[in-house]
């Protein structure tokens, strides 16, 4: 009888810098545990990656800062953590493979450290060079061995640069399949099926909360004046403290339910959502709930970003669609009166609601098929297998 060859155990260091990366990293780790159990993971992430079996060196929320001004404030802490990871890679716990998830300003520097140390690098969720800093694509090609891309149009960017880049699908499809909303949240909260609920989604970064929470609350108050029977749901990301919102909302006089359920369950319970830009807009699109997008950062951060960013839209839903299927309120335009009018339209204008529903269905189709996390785990295992 011939015994199956046992694959040698391989150590994979994985680094995710914010809540969405923690989510996608956890799904890769779960897929690896099922299909490639010889891979063990440690690195930087949040509660989801830890629950999936990753040994956390320090939590990712220590790095999660948005905006130039905000980064400057937190720079000493970020530099300390970067030096810690350099020591891990070079001295204390050298990995067989480094997997980096998004978070390019930090992770591309870490990729350079790994490359110099002879450690192969897999970059999952490529830096958005199609949005800004297109010259960074060449830097990526120099420092990264393989790229796992989540938008099909990204492959063209890297074709001529010599890096092996492949479209693996979008990770949100895996997550959505695993977290199909059960539709029980309304009942759990004692909200009737015919009552209208507005979601106010503040994001997962403390720096986002600082600049947009007041606008969200003011908008909700204006909506409530027009629709006094409406209720509001505010989901709290694992990276944020619940009491932060409770303190802010205590004086607002709004019927707001602060919830910690998965984002799909919350979106499914809502008739309309006012949300920050980013990954969450695609999560809402998968559910099909009508939405509007709010983007607001420190004035200096916006002034700098406006000169650098070369895409028309802020929300990923619109970027994937290639057109403005969801209304965006950016910086000075994020004015509560205008946003409340849009939310009311999303609650009352049936033709508008139906058209947006069709557009969100098209976005779901463009994202492709589930299985992204399994494909990324397979690439990681393949890269580890090539190590002598």
Wavefront OBJ file of the C-alpha trace (Angstrom):
o trace
v 0.000 0.000 0.000
v 1.404 3.394 -1.054
v 1.033 6.091 1.563
v -0.018 9.558 0.483
v 2.804 12.034 0.684
v 2.332 14.399 3.595
v 2.866 18.013 2.672
v 5.322 19.868 4.893
v 3.868 22.445 7.261
v 4.255 25.989 5.952
v 4.027 29.257 7.856
v 2.089 32.050 6.190
v 2.296 35.580 7.490
v -0.823 37.530 6.546
v -1.351 41.274 6.987
v -4.703 43.051 6.740
v -4.913 46.681 7.789
v -8.639 47.308 8.248
v -12.000 45.667 8.854
v -12.663 44.662 5.237
v -9.212 43.069 4.997
v -9.877 41.200 8.233
v -13.059 39.827 6.697
v -11.437 38.721 3.438
v -8.399 37.328 5.236
v -10.610 35.239 7.497
v -12.300 33.663 4.481
v -8.943 32.754 2.929
v -7.801 31.199 6.209
v -11.018 29.166 6.434
v -10.596 27.982 2.842
v -6.989 27.011 3.547
v -8.004 25.083 6.675
v -10.429 23.036 4.577
v -8.315 22.448 1.471
v -4.702 23.065 2.548
v -4.432 22.272 6.272
v -0.617 22.233 6.156
v -0.698 26.059 6.019
v -0.615 27.891 9.356
v -1.323 31.613 9.601
v -0.115 34.420 11.811
v 0.064 38.184 11.349
v -2.039 41.331 11.581
v -5.819 41.261 11.521
v -8.946 41.530 13.590
v -11.450 39.351 15.387
v -12.590 37.515 12.250
v -9.080 36.403 11.271
v -8.383 35.375 14.843
v -11.596 33.337 14.988
v -10.628 31.653 11.702
v -7.368 30.420 13.258
v -4.854 33.212 12.658
v -2.460 34.037 15.500
v -2.656 37.826 15.784
v 0.606 39.680 16.424
v -1.281 42.942 16.951
v -4.771 44.098 15.944
v -5.282 45.727 12.574
v -7.269 48.633 13.990
v -3.967 50.093 15.211
v -3.134 50.735 11.554
v -6.571 51.617 10.208
v -6.471 55.365 9.552
v -7.958 57.237 6.569
v -6.729 60.621 5.318
v -3.359 62.355 5.198
v -3.896 64.421 8.335
v -5.091 61.425 10.322
v -2.112 59.303 9.241
v 0.326 61.989 10.393
v -1.229 61.937 13.849
v -0.832 58.173 14.164
v 2.519 57.899 12.370
v 4.691 57.092 15.440
v 2.519 54.107 16.351
v 2.370 52.905 12.733
v 6.171 53.088 12.422
v 6.629 51.104 15.635
v 4.377 48.360 14.354
v 6.142 48.320 10.981
v 9.504 47.841 12.700
v 7.999 45.018 14.731
v 6.929 43.194 11.544
v 10.354 43.753 9.978
v 11.927 41.986 12.968
v 9.455 39.128 12.642
v 10.226 38.680 8.935
v 13.986 38.994 9.230
v 14.726 37.442 12.596
v 12.171 36.063 15.010
v 9.621 34.140 12.934
v 10.505 34.075 9.259
v 7.494 33.058 7.169
v 7.499 30.786 4.125
v 5.064 33.156 2.396
v 3.807 36.690 2.977
v 0.178 37.363 2.043
v -0.782 41.026 1.908
v -4.387 42.202 1.747
v -5.067 45.664 0.318
v -3.745 48.485 2.607
v -1.064 49.505 0.073
v 0.816 52.352 1.768
v 1.811 50.018 4.583
v 1.831 46.675 2.794
v 3.931 47.653 -0.214
v 6.695 48.740 2.149
v 6.403 45.422 3.920
v 6.572 43.657 0.543
v 9.928 45.334 -0.069
v 11.229 43.958 3.239
v 10.055 40.452 2.358
v 11.479 40.626 -1.157
v 14.893 41.605 0.225
v 14.685 38.675 2.638
v 13.892 36.233 -0.172
v 10.337 35.560 0.978
v 7.705 35.188 -1.781
v 4.853 37.692 -1.690
v 1.227 37.183 -2.683
v -0.807 40.378 -2.872
v -4.542 39.836 -2.549
v -6.829 42.745 -3.471
v -4.412 44.836 -5.447
v -3.810 48.502 -4.683
v -6.274 50.532 -6.735
v -3.807 51.842 -9.292
v -6.738 52.404 -11.635
v -7.996 55.042 -9.191
v -4.795 56.903 -8.366
v -1.002 56.639 -8.385
v -0.918 54.531 -11.555
v 2.887 54.556 -11.436
v 2.663 52.354 -8.377
v 1.779 49.402 -10.629
v 5.460 49.152 -11.582
v 6.475 49.197 -7.925
v 4.017 46.379 -7.254
v 5.499 44.337 -10.085
v 8.970 44.776 -8.589
v 8.019 43.737 -5.056
v 5.233 41.184 -5.521
v 5.486 37.673 -6.964
v 1.791 37.094 -7.618
v -1.335 39.217 -7.608
v -4.849 37.962 -6.852
v -7.182 40.544 -8.410
v -10.843 41.068 -7.525
v -11.958 43.111 -10.539
v -11.583 41.648 -14.038
v -10.499 44.939 -15.622
v -7.391 45.014 -13.404
v -5.584 42.249 -15.309
v -4.909 44.543 -18.278
v -2.950 46.924 -16.048
v -0.336 44.309 -15.165
v -0.070 42.382 -18.439
v 2.991 44.259 -19.662
v 4.796 44.471 -16.304
v 5.932 40.876 -15.891
v 4.060 40.095 -12.678
v 1.759 37.084 -12.580
v -1.660 38.642 -12.014
v -4.933 36.734 -12.148
v -8.571 37.541 -11.595
v -9.897 35.356 -8.769
v -13.419 36.740 -8.451
v -14.700 39.011 -5.714
v -14.442 37.936 -2.060
v -17.746 39.484 -1.124
v -19.562 36.794 -3.080
v -18.076 34.146 -0.774
v -19.067 36.140 2.263
v -22.582 36.742 0.987
v -23.134 33.038 0.323
v -21.948 32.231 3.855
v -24.038 34.982 5.466
v -27.343 34.904 3.663
v -29.678 37.219 5.590
v -32.423 35.347 7.401
v -34.729 38.343 7.615
v -35.231 37.979 11.367
v -33.666 41.238 12.561
v -36.865 43.285 12.367
v -38.682 40.732 14.486
v -35.805 40.545 16.962
v -35.960 44.320 17.399
v -39.745 44.437 17.601
v -40.106 46.389 14.331
v -43.123 45.591 12.171
v -42.780 44.379 8.597
v -44.605 47.469 7.276
v -42.542 49.990 9.230
v -39.845 51.834 7.295
v -36.227 51.495 8.390
v -33.326 53.688 7.290
v -29.824 52.336 7.728
v -27.085 54.791 8.673
v -23.785 53.025 8.048
v -20.813 54.938 9.520
v -17.989 52.656 8.374
v -15.261 50.891 10.310
v -12.578 53.524 10.838
v -12.386 55.893 13.773
v -11.215 58.600 11.369
v -14.414 58.127 9.325
v -16.560 58.465 12.427
v -14.871 61.722 13.319
v -15.858 63.374 10.044
v -19.191 61.841 9.088
v -21.141 60.766 12.165
v -22.512 64.243 12.819
v -23.683 64.509 9.199
v -25.361 61.101 9.450
v -27.175 62.060 12.637
v -28.268 65.436 11.263
v -29.568 63.740 8.109
v -31.459 61.156 10.144
v -33.080 63.918 12.203
v -34.309 65.644 9.036
v -35.700 62.352 7.700
v -37.382 61.729 11.052
v -39.062 65.149 10.901
v -40.660 64.159 7.579
v -41.301 60.552 8.593
v -41.779 60.411 12.373
v -42.720 56.720 12.249
v -39.457 55.708 10.560
v -36.851 53.763 12.520
v -33.075 53.784 12.074
v -30.437 51.044 12.214
v -26.770 51.755 12.842
v -24.391 48.772 12.532
v -21.221 48.853 14.637
v -18.094 47.327 13.087
v -16.034 44.990 15.316
v -13.166 47.489 15.169
v -15.245 50.211 16.868
v -16.532 50.689 20.403
v -20.314 50.600 20.775
v -20.294 53.211 23.545
v -18.822 55.747 21.112
v -22.113 55.734 19.204
v -24.295 55.518 22.279
v -22.736 58.702 23.624
v -23.158 60.540 20.313
v -26.739 59.401 19.776
v -28.058 59.811 23.322
v -28.964 63.461 22.788
v -30.236 63.124 19.204
v -33.757 62.012 20.132
v -33.903 59.465 17.315
v -35.377 55.943 17.339
v -31.991 54.405 16.481
v -31.167 50.752 17.055
v -27.426 50.144 17.388
v -26.781 46.600 16.172
v -23.831 44.267 15.757
v -25.308 41.716 13.357
v -23.586 40.985 10.041
v -23.920 43.768 7.520
v -26.067 41.713 5.124
v -28.682 41.075 7.810
v -28.766 44.781 8.657
v -29.010 45.861 5.008
v -31.810 43.344 4.382
v -33.799 44.827 7.255
v -33.580 48.347 5.784
v -35.747 50.025 3.187
v -32.934 52.468 2.359
v -29.359 53.055 3.499
v -27.117 56.105 3.752
v -23.601 54.695 3.836
v -19.943 55.590 3.700
v -18.118 54.673 0.495
v -16.000 51.568 0.131
v -16.543 47.832 0.452
v -19.801 48.243 2.324
v -21.474 49.666 -0.801
v -20.897 46.365 -2.604
v -22.203 44.442 0.389
v -25.393 46.480 0.279
v -25.578 45.985 -3.501
v -25.510 42.197 -3.053
v -28.558 42.465 -0.800
v -30.202 44.889 -3.229
v -31.193 47.588 -0.740
v -31.451 51.098 -2.268
v -28.711 53.392 -0.992
v -26.939 56.713 -1.133
v -23.214 57.193 -0.519
v -21.495 59.699 1.742
v -17.776 60.518 1.499
v -16.203 63.068 3.805
v -12.677 63.405 5.230
v -10.524 66.161 6.739
v -10.448 69.201 4.395
v -6.689 68.931 3.815
v -6.949 65.204 3.063
v -9.688 65.906 0.526
v -7.736 68.732 -1.117
v -4.738 66.437 -1.583
v -6.795 63.440 -2.695
v -8.754 65.479 -5.212
v -5.529 66.211 -7.074
v -4.411 62.590 -7.058
v -7.542 60.517 -7.623
v -8.410 60.052 -11.272
v -11.745 58.213 -11.177
v -15.191 59.715 -11.430
v -16.846 57.904 -8.524
v -16.114 57.346 -4.830
v -18.358 54.323 -4.249
v -17.311 50.862 -5.412
v -20.854 50.115 -6.531
v -20.625 52.895 -9.102
v -17.043 51.989 -10.029
v -18.008 48.380 -10.801
v -21.086 49.515 -12.721
v -19.031 52.046 -14.660
v -21.737 54.637 -14.134
v -23.582 56.443 -11.370
v -26.246 53.968 -10.321
v -26.177 55.274 -6.735
v -26.110 58.958 -5.793
v -22.929 60.164 -4.084
v -22.544 63.065 -1.654
v -18.896 64.017 -1.519
v -17.226 66.394 0.949
v -19.004 69.801 0.837
v -21.921 68.214 -1.024
v -22.478 65.901 1.970
v -25.035 68.340 3.331
v -27.809 66.898 5.545
v -30.666 68.648 3.751
v -29.624 67.216 0.363
v -28.928 63.761 1.765
v -32.252 63.647 3.617
v -34.092 64.454 0.373
v -32.345 61.547 -1.318
v -33.163 59.161 1.533
v -36.824 60.210 1.378
v -36.835 59.564 -2.365
v -35.409 56.096 -1.715
v -38.335 55.470 0.621
v -41.131 56.951 -1.495
v -40.355 56.980 -5.248
v -41.266 53.488 -6.462
v -39.969 53.979 -10.003
v -36.651 55.201 -8.628
v -36.475 52.266 -6.207
v -37.191 49.727 -8.959
v -34.611 51.225 -11.317
v -31.954 51.168 -8.638
v -32.843 47.568 -7.823
v -32.231 46.595 -11.451
v -28.939 48.476 -11.480
v -27.766 46.750 -8.297
v -28.656 43.384 -9.848
v -26.362 44.250 -12.757
v -23.558 45.065 -10.313
v -23.997 41.633 -8.717
v -23.744 39.993 -12.143
v -20.552 41.902 -12.976
v -18.863 40.647 -9.810
v -18.898 37.075 -11.150
v -19.141 33.769 -9.289
v -18.306 32.743 -5.703
v -15.126 30.797 -4.884
v -12.644 33.649 -4.619
v -11.276 32.661 -1.199
v -10.726 29.062 -2.294
v -8.788 30.273 -5.334
v -6.572 32.562 -3.232
v -5.876 29.782 -0.720
v -4.907 27.514 -3.631
v -2.450 30.124 -4.940
v -0.911 30.419 -1.456
v -0.544 26.644 -1.237
v 0.976 26.513 -4.733
v 3.513 29.203 -3.839
v 4.439 27.368 -0.645
v 4.791 24.099 -2.551
v 7.439 25.646 -4.766
v 9.668 26.327 -1.750
v 12.499 23.844 -1.440
l 1 2 3 4 5 6 7 8 9 10 11 12 13 14 15 16 17 18 19 20 21 22 23 24 25 26 27 28 29 30 31 32 33 34 35 36 37 38 39 40 41 42 43 44 45 46 47 48 49 50 51 52 53 54 55 56 57 58 59 60 61 62 63 64 65 66 67 68 69 70 71 72 73 74 75 76 77 78 79 80 81 82 83 84 85 86 87 88 89 90 91 92 93 94 95 96 97 98 99 100 101 102 103 104 105 106 107 108 109 110 111 112 113 114 115 116 117 118 119 120 121 122 123 124 125 126 127 128 129 130 131 132 133 134 135 136 137 138 139 140 141 142 143 144 145 146 147 148 149 150 151 152 153 154 155 156 157 158 159 160 161 162 163 164 165 166 167 168 169 170 171 172 173 174 175 176 177 178 179 180 181 182 183 184 185 186 187 188 189 190 191 192 193 194 195 196 197 198 199 200 201 202 203 204 205 206 207 208 209 210 211 212 213 214 215 216 217 218 219 220 221 222 223 224 225 226 227 228 229 230 231 232 233 234 235 236 237 238 239 240 241 242 243 244 245 246 247 248 249 250 251 252 253 254 255 256 257 258 259 260 261 262 263 264 265 266 267 268 269 270 271 272 273 274 275 276 277 278 279 280 281 282 283 284 285 286 287 288 289 290 291 292 293 294 295 296 297 298 299 300 301 302 303 304 305 306 307 308 309 310 311 312 313 314 315 316 317 318 319 320 321 322 323 324 325 326 327 328 329 330 331 332 333 334 335 336 337 338 339 340 341 342 343 344 345 346 347 348 349 350 351 352 353 354 355 356 357 358 359 360 361 362 363 364 365 366 367 368 369 370 371 372 373 374 375 376 377 378 379 380 381 382 383 384 385 386 387 388
